Amino acid sequence: MLYPEGYSRIVYAGLLKKIQNPASAVDVTCADFDGVSWHLKASSASSTCLISLKFGLIGIEFLVLRGLKEMLSASFRFFLSLKAFPEACEVETEEHYDLSVVVELLNAPESLAMKFAELARACLSTPFMFIFDRYEKELESCSFEVRKGELLEICSGKDNVMVKMKLLFDSDTSMLLARILLQEFVDARKQDKSLNAAPGFSWRQESSPNTLSCEFALFRSHICKENAVKTVDRLLSFRTYLHYHIKCSVSQLHSRIRTRVDENIKILNRAKTHATGQVSDSIK
């Protein structure tokens, strides 16, 4: 199974273009699967690039309270020519966006394009890191709406960290395929002993139509410093991963149905009898 990437390919391509050709101009607007909107803007006369983000339903205030400023200072401040927050810097956040940063790209390594293509994912990871840091120290929880009607809740406990997701589906078919895929996660962990170290997983169907809830139980090995980033990346990509494979399954079913229909039409055409001298009219 394929797993979605944790960075924006469009943002990466735009930044890489500016790094490789400083005289080029960039003006790109796009969105990714996390519900985050991007805007890249750089003129041909400048070596800097303005990167603006809008976090949709989550909101910048929620992320700031969970350590967004500290994360930016620790991971990205070295590369920024201006501060990321308007209350204490020379520029204001771009209109209609939650966060704006200006990146100096003159003589920058190409790896910098990848780093800032992961900026949205790094920002969205702050609520997880906020709870992980309090694991075994205090009971803490937070929840936010990723999309309309879809919630994500993170709760720290004495023995584990629980991550709960509420997922909505647009049809009964998608719902049925989601149940099959999610049950594979449960069965695989029971049947394969090598997966005992994987996070605990369970799901249930909600009373609301076409709604499922998933729960992940994370333990010390999943949220330690070495594995925390990878764990958060997998959790944030889970919804996209699930919907991607649902669409692939539907596409495969449609392809098999069309192939079967074509074969049946050929059989019917071969079995059809015609009177002598009459032109054959094949089934189309």
N, C-alpha and C positions, 0 to 999 in steps of 0.2 A: 504494500500500500504506500502511496505517496503522501508526504507530509508537507504542508505549505511552508514557504520560506518566511523567516521572521523579519524581512526587510522589504522596502518598496523598490522594485526594479526600476520604476519610472524615475524616482528621485535619484537612485544610484546612477542611472544613465545621464541624467541632467548634470549632476555634480561632476561626474567623470569627464563629460564633454568640456566643462569649464576649466577643469584642472589641466587637461591635455591641450586645450586651445584657449589661453587666457583672453584672447581678443574676441572670443565668441560671446554672444548674448543668450541668456536663458530666461524664459518666462513660461513656467509649467504649473498647471493646476491639476491635481489628481486626488483620488481617494483610495484607501485600501480596505481590506476586509475587516479591520478592527473598528470601522466607523470613523476613522480619522481622516480629515481633509488636509491636504498639503498645498503650499504655494511656494515655488522657487522663483526668485527674480534676481537677475544679475545683468548689468549693462556691459556692453563691449568695452567701455572706457574704465571699468572698475575691476579690481581683483577680488572684491568681496561678493558674497552671495547672501541674500536675505532668504531665510527659511521660516515660514510661518505654519503653525499647526492649529487645527480646531478639533477638539476632542469629542464632539457630538454631545450625547446625553450625559456623559460622565462629568464634564465641566472641569475647568482649571482649578476652581476653589477646592474641590475634593482632593485633587492630586497634590496641591500645595500643602494641605494639612497632613498628608501622608508622606512628606519628605521629598517632594519634587525639586525644590530649590537645592537641597543638600546633594541630591543625585546629580543635578546638572553641574554644580560646583566641583564635585569630585571627579566626574567622568568627562565633562565637556568643556570646562572653563578654560583649559589651556589653549583650545582651538578657537575661542570666541574673541572677536575684537570688540564686542559690545556685550553688556550684561543682558540676561534673558528676560528680566522683569522690568516693566516701565516705571515702577515707583521709585527706582533708584538708579536710573541710567539716562543716557542722552537721547534715546529714541523711545517712541511709544510702540506698543504692540500694533501690528497691522490691523486695520478695521475688519471686523467680522471674523477675526481669528483670536485664539486664546493665548498663544505663545509665539514670540518672534525672536530669532537669533540671527546674528550676522557672522558669517564664517569667512575668515581670511584664507583664500585659496592660492595665493601667489607662492610658487615653489612648494606647494603642498604635496605630500605623497598620495598616490592613487588610493591607498587604503583608507584615507580620510573620507572618500565618497561612501564607502561601505559603512563607516562608523556613523555618519549622519543619516544614511538611509535607514539605520536602525533606531533613530532618535525617538520615533513614536512608540516603538515597542519598549524602549528603555523608560519612557515616561509612564506608560501603562503598567509597568512592572512595579512602580513604587508602592501601591497598596499591598502587594504581596510581600515585598521586602519589609515593609512596615510591620506586618504581622509576624513574619519569620523572625525578626529581631526580638520579638517578645515571646517567642516560643519557650515554654517551661518557666517563664518569669512572671507573667500575668495573663489573665484571661482577657482577650481582646478580639473584637470582631468589626468588620466593616462590610458594607454591601453597596453595590452601585448598579445602575441600569445600563447595560451595554447597548442594547437596542430596545425599541419600544416593546414593553411586555416581557423582555428577557433580562433576568437578574443574575448577578454573580455575587456570591457571599463567601467571605473568608473568615474562619473562626479558629483561633488558637486555643488549644487545650493543654492539659498536663502531659498527655502522651503523644498527641499528634496535632496536625493542622488540617481542618476540614475545609474543602472547597466545594461549594454547592452551585450548580448551574441550572437555571430554568431555561428550557429551549422551546421555541415555537416552530411549528411546521405548517406549510401552506396548503397541504392536501393530505388526505387519508393515505395515499400511496407513499408519500415521503415519510409519514409517521410509521407505517408498517416497516419500511426498509430501515428506518432509524432503530426500531426495536430489534430487528435482526442483527444489525451491526453492533449495537450496544451489548446485546446478549453474548456476542462473540468475545468481548472483552472479559465478561464474567466467566464464561466457560474456559477460555484459554488459561486464565490464572489458576483454575482448579485442576486442569489436566496437565499443565506443564510445570513441573516443580522448579524449573530454572527461573520462573517468573515470580517466585515467592517474594523476591526483594522489590517487586514493582509496587506502586501505590495501590492501596485497596480501592475497589471501584464497585459501585452499585447504581442502579437506576430504577425509576418507577414512573408509572403513568399517572399524571395528575387528573383531577376531576374536570378541569377545563378541557375543551376539545383541542385535539392535536397539540398537546403540551406534555413534555417529559421533563423530569428532574434527574440530574446526575450528581453523584457525590464521589469525591476523591479523598482518600485518607492519606495524608503525607506524613512521613516519619523523619527521624533525624537524618538519615542518609539522603533523603530527597531535598532537604532544605539547608544542608550544610553549605559552607561557603563555596566549596568546589562544584556543587551540583545545583545551587539555587537558581542561577540564571537559566540553565537548561530546563529545569522544572517549570519555571514561570513561562518560558517560551512555549513549551508544549501545552500548558494549560490555556494560554491566550489563543493558541492556534486550534484548539480542540473543536470549537464550533465550525470553523472554516473547513477543517479536516473532515468532519462528519457530513456536512452538506455537500462537499466536493464528491465524496464517494457515493452519496445518495444520487446525485446527478449522473455520475458515471454508471451506476447500476441501472437507472432508468434508461439511459442511452443504450446500454448493452441489451436490455430487454426489448427495446424498440427495434434495434438492429436484428435481433434474432427473430422477432415476429415478422419483419419485412422479408427476411431470407426464407422463412417457412412459407409465407404466402406466395412468394415467387416460385418456389418449388412445387407447391400444390397447383398453381396455375399451369405450369409446364406439364404436370401429370394429366390434368384435365384436358389440355389441348391435344396431347398424344392419344387420349382415350376417346376423343370425339369422333364420331363417324359422319361421313358426308356422302351425299348421292353422287353418282358418276356424272362428270361434266360440270358440277357446280364448284364455285370458288370457295375455298375454305375461309371461314371467319373465325380467327383465333380469339380467345378470351383475352381482353386487355385489362 
